[in-house]
């Protein structure tokens, strides 16, 4: 028997808020300074703006529990892209001392997949208004 048995919905809420805040925080610079971000990753500014919008609106969906599975899907796709760039293009190792390795991206992908498979839970706007099971 687990000590915290029956608190799964609170765990999902905590996961949703944590994941959403991280992605919203990372989306803001892409929307405020797309030129600088584009230069850093070798993209066009328009693509950086689209990435920032996807991250921001998906993070809001996840935080609020509105179509969480859809938001989690898009966040997972973003993380697959980040992992591709870090592992294959930039050759960043799993863990490094002086910059973020791809271990951070992997845990964000895992959290996104968890929400994709479980949904928002009962502590969500969708459950409150009965839009999504």
N, C-alpha and C positions, 0 to 999 in steps of 0.2 A: 504494500500500500504506500502510495506517495503522500508525503506530508501536504503537498499543495494540490492534491486531487480535487478536481472540480473547478479549478481556476484557469482552465485552458483559454477561455474567452478573454481573460485579462492578459494572458500571455500573447495572444494574437493582437490585441490592442497595443500592447507595448512594442511588439515587433513592427506593426504598421506605423506607429508614430516615429519610432527610431529610424526606420528605413526611409520614410517620407521626408523627415527633417534633413537627413544626409543628402538625399537627392535634390531637395529644394535649395539647400545651401550651395550645392555644386552647380545648380542651374543658373543661379543669379549672375555670376560672373560671365557666363556665356551670353546672357541676355543684355548685360550692361556694357560689356567690352568684347563684342564678337570679333572685332579685328585682331585684338591682341591674342585672344584664344585661338583664332584661326591660324595665326602666324606660328604659334607654339606647336600645333599639331599638324600643320601643313594642309589645312582645308580652306575652302572658301568661306567667307563670313556668313553667307546665307545658310550654309549647311550647319554652321555652329549655332545660328539662331534657331533653326529647326530642332537641333539636338536639345538646346536649352528649353524650348517650348515643350518638347516631349517629356523631358525630365521634370519640368515644373508641374505640368498638368497631371502627369501620371503620379507624381508625389502627392499632389492634392487629393487625387482619387483614393490613393492608398491611405493617407492620413484620415480622411473623412469616412472611409468605408463606402464609397460610392463607386460601383463597378470596379471593385478592388482587383478582381482577376484580370481585367483588361489593363489596368494600370500596372499591375505586377508583371504582366506579359511584356509590356513595352519597356519597363525598367530592366527586365531580364535580357531583352534584346540589346539594350544599351550596354549592359555589362558584358555580354558576349563580344560586342564590338571593342570594348575597352580591353578585355582580355586578349583579343586577337592583336590589337596594336601593341600592348605591352609585351606579350610573349614573342610574337613572330616578327613584328616590324621594328620595335625599339629594343628587343632583346633584354628586357628588364627581368632580373631573377625574381623568384618567388618572394624572397625577403632580402632587403638591403638596408644598411644603416642610415645612409644619407638621403634616401628618397623613399617614396611609397612603392613597395614591390606589388606584385599582383595578388598577394594574399588578401588585401582589403577588397579588391574587386571580386575575388572568389566568394568571400563571405556575403557580399551584397548580392551576388548572383544566387547563392543558396537561399538567402532570405526572400528574394523575389520569387524563386521557384516554390518555396514553402507557401507563400501567400497565393500564388497561382493555383496550387493544388488544394489549399484549405479554404480559401475565401477569407472574407473579413471577419467572420464570426458574428455573434449575436450583439456585440457592442459596436454597432455601426449604423450609419444613416440608412443604408439599404435595408437592414433588418428592422429598423425603427419604422420605416414607411412601407415595408413589405414589398419592395421592388425586386429584390434579388434574394434567392434562398440563402 
